[in-house]
């Protein structure tokens, strides 16, 4: 998004050791995964440091960063872990917590080449069932020397339509200087989402703020002090691979996040702040905070760290490229189409081109999306976009960061690609599409219809925006009338960059009823409040 991250000095005179976080006035040691308290607990330095004392290395491997599952389908899923030293990853799955008749999966050797992270694909799982798993790390030189198992669970997608689906979504984590605050219990919104028992979490991008410094404290306008857990990698903008890795590690310092990850699988996409605010391929930076000015170099480093720290099923598009866009099939009720609106876009501009084949998705990704939407037989087709369609997101005073450029007339610039996609959905009578996104740091619901639009060759559809989950909130974005959006609901502050202490974090919930097929969207804020509800009917091209 276009909001500029706060800046500080690029170094810290009292920086802690590599993986040892500093919290104002407190330290604690992470002792487990599922057993960990939801109250913030910080991993101990000796357990998590990249270079630990020799006597600690003589011990057994530890998985103090918890476990994650991702991209779960009716028969498969991915399990992730990070070790504190080189180790062999072993996963066991079972239908019961007792792990009777457990099935073993031998995983990779975790080493420095992947920052001691690893992912194991699980296949042949039973549909619509709870899967319990545990990850054990073994000494690569002595398999008998193993660490304490770390436990997790997830539910596979249903094979039958009558089993419903529930998931939550949001984005924008640890942004604008608002990091893990131990005084308020850390990222407590994760605990609230977990208690809704969702089948998965759709993370809509800005999973980190690699360009956003986390200071030890920030004074709020009312005089209160926001205190942050800090790490060396968050003391400056990320440029090196090690710094990007440290940024992805930062969120895992929060016990709420680790507990959530152990019980709720994810579908994760990225946006700009995984690399740098408003970046695009080929960009050369004029930001004095960066010694590396070539954004393609920075993006390559972040891409590696992103795939190391999230369990993602996307296969390389070509050569060594690491894809983010993919389809995750979640049973007969739901397909999730995960977009990458960052990697293949053209340069940010005023967006007034009358011919723009590259657009925001790239020609190949657009063709892929049209093909996969046409193939889908799911009742609902969620298009997970990391940027909104009709909300104007500027990049500076002249350029456009997202799709809409503020001209209410016929499609121009990146709008041309979206017009082509919407036309395809209408003419191929693709039913049950809706768009979910984050990015703009407020929540809203927009209904798009050709009766209000300058471009009319499309069927009506809904777009729902949520987030931030742990970042600053900002005023509502302006609407662009090209596709005829009507804002049915919005909640946004009047002020700029309000902290989570000033306004509650935001997330969305989607509930698909197995009997009727109805899909209910709820826009939520932390504290249990449902801000807006919309029920959509299945089997329609537009509604």
PEHUZI-V642094 format. One record per residue. SS is DSSP state (helix for helix, strand for strand, loop for the rest). Layout:
# PEHUZI-V642094
ss=<SS:SS>
This chain:
# PEHUZI-V642094
ss=<loop:loop:loop:loop:loop:loop:loop:loop:loop:loop:loop:loop:loop:loop:loop:loop:loop:loop:loop:loop:loop:strand:strand:loop:loop:strand:loop:loop:loop:loop:loop:loop:loop:loop:loop:loop:loop:loop:loop:loop:loop:loop:loop:loop:helix:helix:helix:helix:loop:loop:loop:loop:loop:helix:helix:helix:helix:loop:loop:loop:loop:loop:loop:loop:loop:loop:strand:strand:strand:strand:loop:loop:loop:loop:loop:strand:strand:strand:strand:strand:strand:strand:loop:loop:loop:loop:strand:strand:strand:strand:strand:strand:strand:strand:loop:loop:loop:loop:loop:loop:loop:loop:strand:strand:strand:strand:strand:strand:strand:strand:loop:helix:helix:helix:loop:loop:strand:strand:strand:strand:strand:strand:strand:loop:loop:loop:loop:loop:loop:strand:strand:strand:strand:strand:strand:strand:strand:strand:strand:loop:loop:strand:strand:strand:strand:strand:loop:loop:loop:strand:strand:strand:strand:strand:strand:loop:loop:loop:loop:loop:loop:loop:loop:loop:strand:strand:strand:strand:strand:strand:loop:loop:strand:loop:loop:loop:loop:loop:loop:loop:loop:helix:helix:helix:loop:loop:loop:loop:helix:helix:helix:helix:helix:helix:loop:loop:loop:loop:loop:strand:strand:strand:strand:loop:loop:loop:loop:loop:loop:loop:loop:loop:loop:loop:loop:loop:strand:strand:strand:loop:loop:loop:loop:loop:strand:strand:strand:loop:loop:strand:loop:helix:helix:helix:loop:loop:loop:loop:loop:loop:helix:helix:helix:helix:helix:helix:helix:helix:helix:helix:helix:helix:helix:loop:helix:helix:helix:helix:helix:helix:helix:helix:helix:loop:strand:strand:strand:strand:loop:loop:loop:loop:loop:loop:loop:loop:loop:loop:loop:loop:loop:loop:loop:strand:loop:loop:loop:loop:loop:loop:loop:loop:loop:strand:helix:helix:helix:helix:helix:helix:helix:helix:helix:helix:helix:helix:helix:helix:helix:loop:loop:loop:loop:loop:loop:loop:loop:loop:loop:loop:loop:loop:loop:loop:loop:strand:strand:strand:strand:loop:loop:loop:loop:strand:strand:strand:strand:strand:loop:loop:loop:loop:loop:loop:loop:loop:loop:loop:strand:loop:loop:loop:loop:loop:loop:loop:loop:loop:loop:loop:loop:loop:helix:helix:helix:helix:helix:helix:helix:helix:helix:helix:helix:helix:helix:loop:loop:loop:loop:strand:strand:strand:strand:strand:loop:loop:loop:loop:loop:loop:strand:loop:loop:strand:strand:loop:loop:loop:strand:strand:loop:loop:loop:loop:loop:loop:loop:loop:loop:loop:loop:loop:loop:loop:helix:helix:helix:helix:helix:helix:helix:helix:helix:helix:helix:helix:helix:loop:loop:loop:loop:loop:strand:strand:strand:strand:strand:loop:loop:loop:loop:loop:strand:strand:strand:strand:strand:strand:loop:helix:helix:helix:loop:loop:loop:loop:loop:loop:loop:loop:strand:strand:strand:strand:strand:loop:loop:loop:loop:strand:loop:loop:strand:loop:loop:loop:loop:loop:strand:loop:helix:helix:helix:loop:strand:strand:strand:strand:strand:strand:strand:loop:loop:loop:loop:loop:loop:strand:loop:loop:loop:loop:loop:loop:loop:strand:strand:strand:strand:strand:strand:strand:loop:loop:loop:loop:loop:loop:strand:strand:strand:strand:strand:strand:strand:loop:loop:loop:strand:strand:strand:strand:strand:strand:strand:strand:loop:loop:loop:loop:loop:loop:loop>
